[in-house]
Amino acid sequence: MAPLTNADYSAHKHHMRADPIGRAEMRAASFSKPQWKAGMQAIEDQFDGAAVKAAIDAATGVTTTNALSKAMHEAWMNRKWRT
C-alpha cells in the first residue's frame, strides 16, 4: 500500500507497452497521466503484501515467512492472470 514512485509508473507503463494487447488497450483508453497513476495506485492499494501474508497466516494457522507468503502470492497471481 506504499505510494508508487515515478520509477514505478514508468516500469509499469513499459511492461504494458511490451504486450501488444496491453499497448492497444492503453491507447484505446486514452487515460490522462493522473488517471493512469490513480489506476495503478488503486492496484497497489488492493494487493498489499502484508494483508496477503496475514490472510495466509490466518488460513493456515501458522506464521509464514515473508519469503513463503510472497512466493505463494506470486504463484497465485501468475496462475490467475497469465493463463
Summary of the structure (lengths in Angstrom):
residues: 83
radius of gyration: 15.4
end to end distance: 26.0
largest distance: 45.5
contacts: 175
relative contact order: 0.10
helix: 80%
strand: 0%
